[in-house]
Every structure is written in structure tokens, then in C-alpha cells.
Amino acid sequence: MLDQNQTTTEKIENRKLVIYQALVRYFGNKNTTNKFYGSIEENGSGKFNDIDEKALQEIKKLGANYIWFTGVIEHATMTDYTKDGIKADDPDIVKGRAGSPYAIKDYYDVDPDLAVDVKNRMAEYEALIKRTHDNGLKVLMDFIPNHVARTYHSDSKPSHVIDLGAQDDTTRSFDPQNDFYYIPDQKFIVPAGYNPGGNEYQSPLKDGKFDENPAKATGNNVFNHAPKLDDWFETIKLNYGLDVQHNNAKNFLPQPPVWKKMRDILAYWASKGVDGFRCDVAEMVPVEFWSWVISDLKKKYPDLVFIGEAYDRNEYKNFLVNGKFDYLYDKVGLYDGLKRLMMNDSKATVKDISFVWQKESNGFSQHMLRFLENHDETRIASKDFAGNAWYGIPGMVVTATLSSGPVMIYNGQEVGEPANGAEGFGGDDGRSTIFDYWGVPNHQKWMNNGAFDGGKLSEDEKKLRLFYSKLLNLVTTNEAISSGNFYELLQANKSSKGFNDRVYAYLRYTENKRVLILANFNRKETNLNVNLSKDVLAAFNLESKAITFTDLLTESKFKTENINIGLNIDMPATSAVLLEF
């Protein structure tokens, strides 16, 4: 009998979504100018049409089965599309020349930056959805439920839809029947010192003012007519019947108008063939809304996937069980712990990984989406993170194989994008900007002017991409990883040679497959003597046997003549192996 203290309590199911996140604005952008605060004419923008059949086939070959098209919905921007019938936004409340994809201007439209023919932009997105499905991939897109741009106005909504805020009583700071929150008798004030678009950018609307009277509450729950520069000042908070200023008192009866409006928006995109939604800052919206809306939508679209961006570990179970999310971000647990290990932080320890499965997500680990990069986080290869893409190998292996839940990578991660330089509003912060027009240099090497064949990658970058491809394909094709049980081996190796707080070991197994996974986060080669505990040896009938292990990533073989005395293996610095036996 296996020691139950070394394993999880949940019934394992295969939930191995492999998600490739593609920020459309730069996925297909071939322009390499990368001027600080450059315009769309100077720095370029990727288009829906750039993501062609070849690109989609290569993403599928990488191992993905879902692609998250990021930044699709129309958002506020400094780019002028008035000639196309789109009202100009005031730059004083836009972050970056392109604008944040999370400051939505029209929930029923798509970003004109992403279209070859702006007037035909929705048809181009619909063609991308069909093309993605035809190439064997499913489509995720953003849903931003908590806030919208200050200039929100839908000119593409169906005729029966009442626009957000159109019927609000603006004299009341909070009314459950209002769509927004207000600061009565106060005019909105643009944050002091904001220089939209940098010194070169000129616009008749760039005057340090924005006419909003009364002021509305800002997206990050700031109830002040003068938000700060580091607030989400470009957005306004949506009202789900939660009195945020007064102990979050709930007023859900009668149902607040925002609930149905948001449900109708989700249904609109689902009707176009979208397979799921990554829901921005999901915990800032009442769990009761999610319970209702997800249940309602799944009556017609039972296979829709809902992923919640979540950061409060105390609320995970609530949003999964009561909120009915399929998956939540595993950021504050696994990601943060792995990041410390990959950065060689003095406080880093693999015990953080143990805490995740033992406590934080015990019972629902397969519902936690694991990742090492996304548009909000620093790039592994950046100076703000590990500084070297190869230092991410052990962390990526753990991310992908610790559970049978989903794993995600961000375009450019698989070729070691370091995100060097300041792009504009975001500054030089180790991220690929979501605010400005930009090309992603390492990704552009792989893109190779639209050939999508890796033709300009260095040998080292090709090697890195091959690692990602092997790993991401393994997690769906090897049943031990996609649907096997988990068993930690730290207790069995607490006194073993080479084991310290930077080495992690565990098994994933089914009746037919067994994989021993070793991750060495040490910055130097480590000689390990790996013991399988007595209960494992007995359970798998392995006592005193000679065993050959095959590394699934490299096909290298490791042999022990007597497993009772363990497996002796040299682990290079910052490396990992997946040993089938």
C-alpha cells in the first residue's frame, strides 16, 4: 500500500489542455523597427490574417490543442480610425500608443489594428476562428468582466441591446440597477504628470483633461475622482450589485442589469464558435454571477471552457465549486515558488511545490492552469526573471507534469524571448508590452517573414523550441502524465545523496505507464542517488530488480542493477528528466 501522505486525494481525470497564448497584435508583426512609443505605421501590427494555416499547423505540432487569441476585442487606442467610422479616443485616458487590450471600448467589436480591411474586421476574425478549427485547434479569447474603457460606447451591438450606463442614475454613487459606480458632484481628473504617447505624440485631444462628470469609479476599485498614475485610471468599474464601498454588501435581487448584459456578450462570442474564455480578474466579480452565467451558457454550449484569472488562494475552491469555473490560474502558489527557484533566490525551496499539492490545491489540482509566462508576467529570459531561457527547464517540466491539469505557454517563450528594452508606457520591465506597437525579436526569427519555419533562429533557440515541443507533446500522449496518479519522492530521499532544497522528485503513473520526474534547480551539476521508497517498490513489484529508465525528452537510457540501492544519475545544472520505466 502506497503512503497516502505522499499523494493527492483527488480522482484523477485527463484535463490536459495545452494552451498557446498568442497576442495577435504582435504574433504576425514582421516589422522590426521597435521605436520607443512608435505608431502603428512605424512599428507595425500583426493581423488576424497573418495567423495562417502554416502558423496554426506549427502551433499544433508544438503540442498545443488550444490557442488563446489575446487582445481581440476592440479597446481604446491612440490610433485614429475616424476615417473608418470609429470615434477617436482621448489619449489622456489611454495607456500606450496601441492601448491596453483590457480597456474595452466595444464588447461587440474587434480591434481595428488587427484587420487588413478595417471595415471587414469581424469577418477576418470569424475566418481565423474557422481556420483554427479546421487545423485541429480550439479557440480561447479574453472576456473582461470587471471594467471597461472610460470611452466605452458600442456602435456594433445588436439593436435590442441597451448600452452600458445608458440608463444609469448618475446622482447615486451606488445603485444595484446602475451599470457603473459614480463619485457624484466630482469631475474626473487625469493623473498628474501623465504624458500620453511620449513627447513626440501630438493630438488635439492631448490636453491633460477628459470630460467625465460625474466621475466614475476606476477599475481597480478606486472610488476617487482623481486616480493615480499607477491605478487602472484608463478604466471604469462595472457594477454587479456589490456595494464595494460598504463591506461588499450584496444587492442581487432584482438581478442587476450588468448580469444579463455580460451573459449576452459571452453568448454573442460563443455563437461565433469561440470554445472558451479567459476571464480577466475573475475574483473582482461576485462568485454568484459566475455561478449563474456559466451554468446558463453551458445549457446551450456545454463544452465551453471558462478559465479565471485568480490570485486569492483562499477563494480557489469557492470559484471552482460555487463559481463553476473549469480552471483557475495557479500563480500565487506554483508559479511564484518556481520563479524563486529559477531565479536562484536565497529563500527558494522545493517545499513550495510540496505545499501546492499538499495544501493549496489538494483535491482540485487538475483544475489549476499552470504557466511560467503570460502577458502580465516577466519573460523567463529577461533580466527581471532568470536571465537565461534554459534556467526555465526544470520549472517548465514541473509546470507541465505535476498534475493532469492544463498548461500554458506564451508566444516567444519557446524561443527564449528576453523582452529587452523600453517599448513605451510599460517601460523596460522584462515584459512584452501590451500597451504599445512592437515586434517580438526572437518570435520574429521563428516567424521568418511569415514562413513560420524557424529559419532565422540560432541553433540554441532551435534546441530550446525542440525541448518545448517534446515536452508539450508528451503531456498529452503519455497517459502517466495526462491522467496518472501522483506520488512525491522527497520523503524517500531526504537523506539521499545530492538532494537539497533545489531538487524535486516525483512519480506519475497508471497501471500501464510509470514516469519518474526529476527536476534540478541547482545552478551546478548535481549527482543524485534516487531512492524509490519501500512502499513504491512493493506496489510496483520492483524489489531487487535491474531496471532501465528511458528519458522521454532525449531517449537517453539509465540503468540500475538493483533498484533497492537506488538510481545514480548525474543531473546537469538547471535540468530535468522524465524517466519512463
N, C-alpha and C positions, 0 to 999 in steps of 0.2 A: 504493500500500500504506500503510495506516494505521500510525502509530508504535505498536508494541506496548508501549512503556513507559508509554503514557498510558491503558491499558485493563487490564481484568482477564483472568485466564486461564481462567475457568470457562465451561462450556457453559451458556448462559442458559436457564432454564425459567421459566414463569409460576407463581410461588408467591405471588401477591399476595393473601394473606389480609388482610382489613381487619377488625380486631378492635375491638369496642366493649366496654370493661370497665365493668360495672355492679355496684357494691357494693349488693347487694339491700337491705341494712338502711336505706340512705338514698335509693335510687333513687326509690322511690314514697312517701317520707315527706313528707306535706303540712304537718306540724306545724312552726311557725316559732319556737317558744319558745327553743330553744337555750340552756337553762340549764346553767351550769358543773356538770359531774358530775350532770346531770339523769337521772332514772329513765326507764324506757320510758313510764310514764304521763305524765310531764312533757314529755319531748322527742319521744316517738313513735318509730315504726319502720316502714319500708317493708315491704311484704308481697309474697310471690310473686304474689298475685292482682292487685296494683297494676300489674304489667307486663302490660298487656292488649294486645289486638290493635292498637289505635291506637298505643300506645307502640312496639311492635315494628315496625309499618309505618314510623313516623318514623325509627327507628334504621336500618332498611333504606334508606330514602330518603336518609339522611345518607351512605350509601355502604358501610355495614358488610355483611359476609357471615357473620361470626361474632360471637356475643356471649358474653362471659365473665362468668358469674354468680359473683360473688365473695362468699365468706363463707357458703356454703350449708350445709356440714357442721356438725353440732352441736358447739359448743365450750363451754368453761367460761364461766360468767357469774355476775354478782351478782344477777341477776333470779331470783326464786323461782317455780319451776314445780312445786313439790311437789304441788299440787292436781291436776296432770295426770300424776302418777306419775313425775316426773323428780326424781332426788335433787339436793338443793341442793349447790352448790359452796362451798368455803371461800373467802371473799373475800380472805383474806391471800395467796392464790396466783392471783388474777385481776387482770388489768390493765384498769382502766376498768369503768364500770358495766355495759356490754354484754359486755365481754370480747373478747380477741383472736380473730379467726376462724382464727388459726394455732395455737391451743391446743386441739386436737381432743379432745372428750370421748367421742364415739362415731362411729367411721368409718362406721357403717351407719345413721346417722340424720341428720336435717336440723335446723337451728336453729329452735327453737320461736318465737323472736322474729318469724320471717318468715311465720308461719301465721295466718290468720284464726281457724281452728279448730285449736287445738294438737294435739288427738288425731288430726286428719286431715292433719297437716303433710306427710307423704310424698306423699299423693295430690295435694296442692296443688302440690308441686314437680313431680311427674310431669305434671300438667296444663300447667305452664309449659313443660316440655320439648316437649310435643306442640304447644302453641300457638306456640312459637318455630319449630319445624319447619314448621308449617302456614303461617307467614308468611315462609318462604323464607330463614330464618337457621339456622345451625348453633350447637350449644351447646358451650361450654367450661366446665369447672369446676375448682376447686382440687383438687390432690392434695398432701397434706402428709406426706412420707415420712420425714422426719428426726426428728420429735419429736411428742409428744402432751401433752395437759394432765396435770398431776400427779394429777388426779382421774379419769383415763381409766377408763371401765368401759362396755362395750357392753351395753345392755339390748335392743338391736334386732337383734343379729347372728343369722344363721341358726343353727339348733340344733346343727349339726355343728361350728361354729367354736369353737376354743379361744381365749379372750380373751387379749389381750396381757399377758404377765407371769404368767399363771396357773400355769405350770409352771416358773418360774424358780428356780434355786438362788441365793437371796439372800445366801449366805455368800461368794460369789465376786464379786470386782469385775468380772471379765470371764470370760465363758464363751460360746463361739460358739453354744451352744444356748439361751442366755438371750435374752429379748426386750429387756431393759434392762441398763444398767451400774449398778453399785452402789458405795457407799462403806461397806464393812462396819463394823459397830460404831459408826456415827455416825448421830445423828438429824438430820433436816433442820431447818435454822434459816431462818426467814423473814428477808429482808433488813432490816437495821436501818433504822428511820425510815419504813417504808412505811405510808401512811395510806390503805388501800383505800377508794375511793369518795368521798374527801374528808371534811371534818368533819361534814357533815350525814348521811352514810350510816351507819346503825346496823344491826347484825345480831348475834345471839347468837354467831355464828361468828367475828366480827371481834375477835380477841384477840391478834393478833401471833404466833400459833402454827399449825402444821399438823403433824399426826401422820403422819410418814413415817419409818419405822425398819426397816431401814437406809435412809439417804438414797440417792436415785438421782441419777445424773449429769444435769446440766442440758443443755437442748437445744443451746446454743452451745458444746458440748464443755468445759464447766466440771466438772471432777471434784473437787468440793468440797462438803461438806455444807451450807455457808453461802454460797450465791451472792450476788453484789452486786445492787443495785437496777437497774443498767444491763445486767445479764445477762438471758437469757431465763428468768428464775427460775420463771416460771409453767409451764414445760415440762420434760419429761424426754426424754432422748436414746434413740432406738431403736438396736438393735444388729444390724448386718448381717454380723457375723462379722469386723469390723475392730477390732483392738486399738488403739484411738485413743491410749491412754496409752503404748504401747510401739512407736513408729515405724510405726504403722498396719499392723502385721503382719496378714496376711490368713488367716482360717480359714474357708474357704468349703466345705470338704468334711468331713463331710456338710453339705448345704445348711442354713444357719441357718433356724430356723422362721419368722423375720420375713419372709424372701423370699416364701414361699408365702402367708403371711397378707396381705402387701401386694398380691400378684398377685390374690388372691381379692377384695380390696376394690375394686381397679380394675375387675375383671370384673363385679362387682356393679353399679357405676355405668354401665359400658358397656352392660350388659343393659337398662338403663332408657332407652337411646337417647342418652346423652351422646356427643358426637362427638370430644371430645378433653380433654386435661388440661394445665393449667399446673402444673408440678411445682415446689413450693417448695424453695428452696436445694438444687437438684439435685446440686451438686458435693459436698455434705456426705454423700452416699450413694455407695457404691462404683460405679464405672462398670460393673463386672461384673454387678451387679444389674440395672442399666438395660438392658444388652445382652440379658440373659435375659428380663426381664419384658416389654420392648417387643416382642421377637421372638415371645414366647409369645402375647401378647394379639392381635397382628396376624394370627395364624393364623386366628382366629375373626372378628376385627374389623379387616380390612385397611386401612380408611380412617381409623382412629383417629389423631388428631394429638397428638403429645407436645411440649410446649414446656418447656424447662428454664430456671429462673431461675439464671443463671450469671454469675460475676464474675471468673473467672481466665482471662485471655486465653490463657495458655499451655496451658489444658486444653480450649479450644473444639473443636479438631479431634478430640481424643480422645473427647469426649462425643457428637460428631456421628457420627464414623466407627465407633468401637467401642461407644459407648453407644447408638447408633441413634436419638438424638433427631431429630425433624424440624426443630426450631428451638431456638435459644438466645437469651437476652437479649443485646442489644448495648448494654450500659450503660456499662462502663468505657472503651469506645472512642468510638463516635459520640455517645452521649448526653452524656458528660462534656465532650467537645470542643465540642459545640453549646451546652451550658449556659454554658461560659465565654464564647463569642461572644455569646450572648443577654444575658448579664449585663454585657457590655462590660468584661470583665476585662482588666487590663493585659497579661496573658500569653496572651490569646486569639489564635488564628490558624487560618485555614482549612487550614493544613498538617496540622492534626489530622485533618481529613476525608480528606485525601490518604493519611495514614498508615493509616487504617482500611481503605481498599480496596487499597492497595499492599502492606501487610504483614499487618495484624491478621486480616482476614477474606478475604484474597485466595484465591480458589479455592472459597470457600463463603459468599460474602456473601448469597446468596439464602436461606440458612438462618439468618440473623440477624434476630430480631424487633426492629424499631426503634420507638421511642416517645419522647415528651417528658414524659409524665405517667403515673403509675400510683399505687396506694395507698401505696407506700413513698416516693415522691418528692414534693418540694415542687411546689406549683402554680406554673405559669408566671407568673400574675398576682400571686402573693404577694410580700410584701416580702422573703422569703428567696430569691427567684429573680429574675425580670426586673422584677417590679413593675408590669408592663403586659402584658396578653394579646397586644397587637399586636406586641410585640417578639419574639413567638414565630413570626411568619410565615415568615421565611427558614429558621429551624430546622425548622419543620414541613414545608416544601416539600422540603428536603433529606432529612429523615427518611422521607418518603413516596415519594420518587422516585429516591434514589441507587441502589437496586438493585431487583430483581424479587421480593424477599422481602417478608414480612409487615410491616404497620404497625398500630400500636395507639393508640387514644386512650382517655381515662378520662372517665367521665361528669361533666360540668361543665366540662371543658376547652374544649369547643366554644363555650361561652358565657362564658368568661373568669372562672371561679370563682376568687376570691383567697384563700379559706380564712382569713379574718380571725378572730382571737380564740382564746381558750383553751377547749377543749371538756371537758377533764378530764385523764386520765392523760397524753395526748400533749403537753399544753401548747399555747402559741401558737407553732407551729413551721412554719407555711406549708403544712401538710398537712390534708386532710380526714380526721378521726380514724377509725381502725379499732377503737378501744378503747371509745368511748362512743356513746350515742344522740345523733343530731344530724340536723339538716336542712341541706342544701347550698343556700344562698340563691339563687345565680344559676341553678342547676339547677331549683330550685323555681319560678323565674319562667318558665322554659321549660315546666315541667310544668303550670303554670296550673291547679292544683287537680284534676289528673287529665285535663285536656283534651289535654295534650301537643301544644299548638299554638303555643307561644312567645308567648302572649298578654300576658305581663307583662314581656317583655324590652324593654330600651331599644333605640333604633334602632342604636346602636353594637354592642350584643350580637347583634342580629339580623344585622347585617353580618358579624360575626365568624363566626357559625354558618353563614352562606351561604358564606364562604370555605372552611370545613372541608368543607362538603357538596360544593362544586365540586371541591376537591382530591381528596377520598376517592373520589368517583365517577370522576374522571379516571384514577386509578391502576389501576382495573380495566378501564375501557373503552378506553383509549388503548393500543394494542399496543406502542408505543415504550417506554412506561413499565412496562407489565406484563410484557413479555417481550423488550424490546430490548437491544441491546448498550450498553455504557457507554464514554464517551471523555472524559477530563478535558481542560480547556482552559486550565489555569493556565500551563503552559509556553509556550503560544502567546501568552499575554497578560502575561508577566512584565514587559514594558516598556510595556504599553498604558496609555493614559490612564484614570485612575480606579481602576485595580486596585491593591489593597493587601492586607494580611493579613486584611481583613474582607470580601472579595468572593470568591465561589466561582462557577465556571462549568464546565458540562459538557454533553455531548450524551447523549441516549438515542435509539436509532434501530433501525429494522428496514429491510427492503427497501422497505416501503411508507410508513413514517412516520418523521419526524425531529422531535425536540423539543430546542431549546436552552434550558437551565435556568440562570438567573442568580439568585444569592442575595446580597443586600446586607445585611450585618450592621452596617454603619456607622450611627451614630445621627444622621447628617445625609445630605441628598440627595447623590447621587454621580453625576456624569456619566461614563459608560463609553464607551470605544471598543472594541468586542468584535471580536477577530480570530478567524476560523476558520483554522487552520493550513493550510499548502500541501497537506499530505497529505490533509486533510479536503476541501478544495476539489476536489482531483483525484479523490478516491474517489467523491464525490457529483456530479462533473461540474458544478461551480458557478462555475468561474473566470470572472471579469469579467462576471458576470450581475447583473441587478437582481433583488432578492429581497424579497418581502413576508413578514413574520413576523406571525403572529396569536397574541396572548396567550390561552391556553386558559382562564385564570381570569377575564378581563374582556372578551374578544373585541376588545380594542384591537389596532390594526394598526401595525406599524413597518416602514418601508421603507428599503432601501439601494439606491442606483442602481448601485453596483459593489461587490460583496461583497469584492473584493480589498482595498479600503481599510477594510473592517470595517463594523460596525453601530454607529451612535452612538445612545445611549439614556440618558435621564435616569431614574435609579433613586431613588425616594423613600427616605427613611431606613427601615431595617429592613423591607425589602420583597423580593419575589421575583416573577419572571415565568417562565412556561413558554411558550416561543415555538415554535409549530409552523411549519415552512417546507418 
